[in-house]
Amino acid sequence: MILSPQIGWYENKNDATPFVKYILSTIVSAYNDFEERVELVFNKKTSLDAVRMAVNFKLGKFTKRDILELISSISSTIIERNLKNLCDLGEIKKEGIGKSTYYIKLK
């Protein structure tokens, strides 16, 4: 027999704890994501520092578009220039060409 939170629902004897924990963890995760994005946009940092923070926020491979979504206040050209600077500094590595370009964190 499989136990689930729905058992006892009609009798008002079900356990809502798993659902409440799930919803609260989703809200906390969304809040943390929002807080990090606000920090990227509103803290007065140089554009290079903002791109560096956005790169550190990403896991695995990422594209210029991924960084642009995190920092919409900086133009695509400046983000591209800063990604090149980070490549020159040895912090990230550029792979692919054209639209299939992606970056990988090295440090």
C-alpha positions as CSV (number, residue, x, y, z in Angstrom):
1,M,0.0,0.0,0.0
2,I,1.4,3.4,-1.0
3,L,1.0,6.2,1.6
4,S,0.5,9.7,0.2
5,P,-0.5,13.0,1.6
6,Q,-4.0,12.6,0.0
7,I,-4.9,9.7,2.3
8,G,-7.5,10.9,4.8
9,W,-8.3,14.0,2.9
10,Y,-12.1,13.5,3.0
11,E,-12.0,12.8,6.7
12,N,-9.8,15.8,7.4
13,K,-7.0,13.6,8.7
14,N,-4.4,14.1,6.0
15,D,-0.9,15.5,6.7
16,A,-0.2,18.8,4.8
17,T,3.4,19.0,6.2
18,P,5.2,17.7,3.0
19,F,3.2,20.1,0.8
20,V,3.9,23.1,3.1
21,K,7.6,22.3,3.3
22,Y,7.8,22.0,-0.5
23,I,6.0,25.4,-1.0
24,L,8.2,27.1,1.5
25,S,11.4,25.8,0.0
26,T,10.2,27.0,-3.4
27,I,9.5,30.5,-2.0
28,V,12.9,30.6,-0.2
29,S,14.7,29.5,-3.4
30,A,12.9,32.1,-5.5
31,Y,13.6,34.8,-2.9
32,N,17.3,33.9,-2.8
33,D,17.5,34.0,-6.7
34,F,15.7,37.4,-6.7
35,E,18.1,38.8,-4.0
36,E,21.1,37.8,-6.0
37,R,19.8,39.3,-9.2
38,V,18.9,42.6,-7.5
39,E,22.4,42.7,-6.0
40,L,23.9,42.2,-9.5
41,V,21.8,45.1,-10.9
42,F,21.6,47.7,-8.2
43,N,25.0,47.5,-6.5
44,K,27.3,50.2,-8.0
45,K,30.0,48.0,-9.4
46,T,32.1,48.3,-12.5
47,S,30.7,46.4,-15.5
48,L,33.5,43.9,-15.2
49,D,32.7,43.2,-11.6
50,A,29.0,42.8,-12.4
51,V,29.8,40.3,-15.2
52,R,32.3,38.5,-12.9
53,M,29.5,38.2,-10.2
54,A,27.1,36.9,-12.9
55,V,29.6,34.3,-14.1
56,N,30.1,33.1,-10.5
57,F,26.4,32.8,-10.2
58,K,26.2,30.4,-13.1
59,L,26.9,26.7,-12.9
60,G,28.6,24.7,-15.7
61,K,28.5,26.1,-19.2
62,F,26.9,29.5,-19.9
63,T,26.4,31.8,-22.8
64,K,26.5,35.6,-23.3
65,R,22.7,35.4,-23.3
66,D,22.7,33.8,-19.9
67,I,24.7,36.7,-18.5
68,L,22.6,39.3,-20.3
69,E,19.5,37.8,-18.6
70,L,21.1,38.3,-15.2
71,I,22.3,41.8,-15.9
72,S,19.8,43.4,-18.2
73,S,21.1,46.9,-17.3
74,I,24.4,46.3,-19.2
75,S,24.4,46.2,-23.0
76,S,25.3,43.1,-24.9
77,T,28.4,44.7,-26.4
78,I,29.8,45.6,-22.9
79,I,29.0,42.1,-21.6
80,E,30.8,40.6,-24.6
81,R,33.8,42.8,-24.0
82,N,33.9,41.9,-20.3
83,L,33.6,38.2,-21.1
84,K,36.7,38.6,-23.4
85,N,38.5,40.4,-20.6
86,L,37.7,37.5,-18.2
87,C,39.0,35.1,-20.8
88,D,42.2,37.1,-21.1
89,L,42.6,37.1,-17.3
90,G,42.2,33.3,-17.3
91,E,39.0,33.2,-15.2
92,I,36.9,31.7,-18.0
93,K,37.4,29.8,-21.2
94,K,35.6,30.4,-24.5
95,E,34.4,27.4,-26.5
96,G,32.7,27.2,-29.9
97,I,32.2,29.9,-32.5
98,G,29.3,32.1,-33.6
99,K,25.9,31.3,-32.1
100,S,27.2,28.1,-30.5
101,T,29.7,30.0,-28.3
102,Y,29.7,29.2,-24.6
103,Y,32.0,29.8,-21.7
104,I,33.3,27.7,-18.9
105,K,34.6,28.9,-15.5
106,L,38.2,28.0,-14.8
107,K,38.6,29.4,-11.3
